Amino acid sequence: MRALVVGFGSIGQRHSRILKEMGHEVAVVTSQSVHSHKTFASISSALDLFNPAYVVVASVTSRHASDLTDLASKGFTGRVLIEKPLCVDTSQVPSNTAMSVHVGYNLRYLPVIQRLRELTTHEQIVSLSAYNGEYLPDWRPGRDYRLTSSASVTMGGGVLRDQSHELDFIHYLTGAPISVVADIVVWGAWKSIQRIPFEQSCDMKTAAVHRSI
């Protein structure tokens, strides 16, 4: 199978490596100089010249919607895996396309989450608490955290999007929320990252009707 990976950051490199190890022919859309894979400067040229059956969108979050639009405008009808989150603004996501689009919320498939779902299938969930966090300067060793997409509002960074795996598996366990209240801190307590104006923490409370059995 021919697989196209859009973006060649850390997660794009991982997708490319794994797909190649699985025996697929891999190409990449990137402006970087890459020797391990065939590269293209744009989605349009990749679709014309490489004709993939499967596409992974692993660009920065702020580009997800435009990348999906580029695929739709070229009439792509294959499967698309888009890294979480789907986008910054859902109104920018193309509708009525022939693509089969899936978002990479894979934590819900962890054995512990699957077991929790199994155990609560016939139970009423009264309360669920989840805590998660990363210290940004230590998150990606060897990289200046101030230059990563996680620390950039314009690239779609911030705790709500970067840590949205947890929101997904909570909804997977409880059902979709019917109300949400959140306290978001932009300027955090960590002195080393105070100069970066992005969502550093979020205390969120949701109410949900337990998922249908």
ABEGO torsion letter per residue (X at the ends): XBBBBBEABAAAAAAAAAAAAAGBBBBBBBABBBAABBBBABAAAAAAAAGBABBBBABBAAAAAAAAAAAAAAGBABBBBBBOBABABAAABBBGBABBBBBBBAAAABAAAAAAAAAAAABBBABBBBBBBBBAAAABBGBBAAABAAABAAAGBEAAAAAAAAAAAAAAAAEBBABBBBBBBABBABAAAAABBBBABBBBBBBBBBBBX
